[in-house]
C-alpha cells in the first residue's frame, strides 16, 4: 500500500479512499472504506479510457460478470458505477499478496501448501463455471493469497460459456 497523493480524490461514490493499492493500464486501485465500514478494493478507470464508449461497455460487462460469481474463493462485488464520469467497481478487500509475488519472493511452495492452493483454485473455477463463465485469464497475478484461501480476481475478459 502507498499513501494517497494530493491528486487522488478523497471519495469515489460513497466510499472514502484510504490508500493506493496499485495501478495498471486501466487505472488505479485504492483501498476504500464503504459506508457500512467494510474495506474494499476500489478500481477506477483512467479519464482517457472513460471517454471511450467501447471501454465503458467492456467495463460494464466486467462488473456484471464479477457480480455473477459468488463463493469463498472469489471476492464479492460490494458496489459499482460503470456509468460514473470515471467508471469504478469496489470488491471485497483481500489482504494478501498475489501468487506471483509470493512465489517470486519465497520460492516454490511446499507440497501441503500446494494441495490447499489446488483445492481452493478448483473450487473457485467451479464457482466461475457454475455461473456459466470461463475466466480466460487465470494466472498467478490474478490469484490473491488470503487467510481464507486463494482468491481469483479480474474477470475483465471472462466470457459466457455457450
C-alpha positions in Angstrom: 0.0 0.0 0.0 1.1 3.5 -0.7 -0.4 6.8 0.7 -2.9 8.8 -1.3 -1.4 11.7 -3.3 -2.6 15.3 -3.5 -4.2 14.5 -6.9 -6.2 11.5 -5.6 -9.8 12.1 -4.7 -10.9 11.7 -1.1 -14.0 9.7 -2.1 -15.3 7.8 -5.1 -19.0 7.3 -5.0 -20.0 6.8 -1.3 -16.6 5.3 -0.5 -13.8 7.0 1.4 -10.3 6.3 0.0 -7.6 5.3 2.4 -4.6 4.4 0.3 -3.3 3.3 -3.1 -3.1 -0.5 -3.7 -1.8 -0.4 -7.2 -2.2 0.8 -10.8 -2.2 -0.6 -14.2 -3.1 0.3 -17.8 -6.7 0.6 -16.9 -6.5 2.8 -13.9 -5.9 3.0 -10.2 -6.9 0.6 -7.4 -7.5 2.1 -4.0 -8.2 0.7 -0.5 -11.5 2.2 0.5 -13.9 2.1 3.4 -17.5 1.6 2.5 -20.4 3.4 4.2 -21.1 0.3 6.2 -17.4 0.2 7.4 -16.1 -2.7 5.2 -12.8 -2.5 3.5 -12.9 -2.6 -0.3 -10.5 -2.7 -3.2 -11.9 0.1 -5.5 -10.8 0.0 -9.1 -11.4 3.3 -11.1 -10.8 3.8 -14.8 -8.4 6.4 -16.2 -10.1 9.6 -17.6 -8.9 8.9 -21.1 -10.4 5.4 -21.1 -13.7 6.7 -19.6 -14.2 8.8 -22.7 -14.2 5.7 -24.9 -17.7 4.2 -25.3 -16.2 0.8 -26.2 -14.1 0.8 -23.0 -17.2 1.7 -21.0 -19.1 -1.2 -22.4 -16.3 -3.6 -21.6 -16.0 -2.2 -18.0 -19.8 -2.6 -17.5 -19.5 -6.2 -18.8 -16.7 -6.8 -16.3 -18.9 -5.5 -13.4 -21.8 -7.7 -14.5 -19.5 -10.7 -14.9 -17.9 -10.3 -11.5 -21.3 -9.9 -9.8 -22.4 -13.3 -11.2 -19.6 -15.2 -9.4 -20.0 -15.9 -5.7 -18.2 -18.2 -3.3 -15.5 -18.4 -0.7 -12.7 -18.2 -3.3 -13.8 -15.1 -5.3 -14.1 -11.6 -3.7 -17.6 -10.2 -3.7 -18.5 -7.1 -5.6 -19.8 -4.6 -3.0 -20.6 -1.7 -5.2 -20.0 -0.3 -8.7 -20.9 2.6 -11.0 -19.9 1.9 -14.6 -21.9 5.0 -15.7 -19.9 7.4 -13.5 -17.7 10.0 -15.1 -14.8 7.7 -14.1 -16.3 4.2 -14.0 -15.5 2.2 -10.9 -16.0 -1.1 -9.1 -15.5 -1.9 -5.5 -14.9 -5.5 -4.4 -14.3 -7.1 -1.1 -10.7 -6.3 0.0 -8.5 -9.3 0.1 -5.4 -8.9 2.4 -2.5 -10.8 0.9 0.0 -11.0 -1.9 -0.6 -12.3 -5.4 0.5 -15.9 -6.1 3.1 -14.4 -8.5 4.6 -12.2 -5.8 4.6 -14.9 -3.2 6.4 -17.4 -5.4 8.8 -14.7 -6.6 9.6 -13.7 -3.0 9.6 -17.1 -1.3 10.3 -19.7 -4.0 8.3 -22.8 -4.6 5.6 -23.8 -2.1 5.8 -27.0 0.0 3.5 -29.8 -1.0 0.9 -29.3 1.7 0.6 -25.7 0.7 0.2 -26.7 -2.9 -2.6 -29.1 -2.1 -4.5 -26.3 -0.3 -3.9 -23.9 -3.2 -5.1 -26.5 -5.8 -8.3 -27.3 -3.9 -9.1 -23.6 -3.5 -8.4 -22.9 -7.2 -10.5 -25.9 -8.2 -13.4 -24.6 -6.0 -13.0 -21.0 -7.5 -13.2 -22.4 -11.0 -16.2 -24.5 -10.1 -18.0 -21.3 -8.9 -16.9 -19.4 -12.0 -18.1 -22.3 -14.3 -21.3 -22.7 -12.3 -22.1 -19.1 -13.1 -21.8 -20.0 -16.8 -18.4 -18.3 -17.3 -14.9 -19.1 -18.3 -12.2 -16.9 -16.7 -9.8 -16.8 -19.7 -7.0 -15.1 -17.8 -6.2 -17.3 -14.8 -2.6 -16.6 -14.0 -0.5 -16.1 -10.8 -1.0 -12.3 -10.8 -4.8 -12.8 -10.8 -4.8 -15.0 -7.7 -4.6 -13.4 -4.3 -3.4 -15.5 -1.3 -5.7 -14.7 1.7 -6.1 -16.2 5.1 -9.2 -18.0 3.9 -7.5 -19.4 0.8 -6.8 -18.3 -2.8 -9.0 -15.7 -4.3 -9.4 -15.5 -8.1 -9.8 -11.9 -9.3 -10.1 -9.9 -12.6 -13.0 -11.0 -14.7 -12.2 -8.5 -17.4 -12.0 -11.0 -20.3 -14.3 -13.7 -18.9 -16.8 -14.9 -21.4 -20.1 -16.8 -21.1 -19.9 -20.4 -21.9 -22.4 -21.3 -24.5 
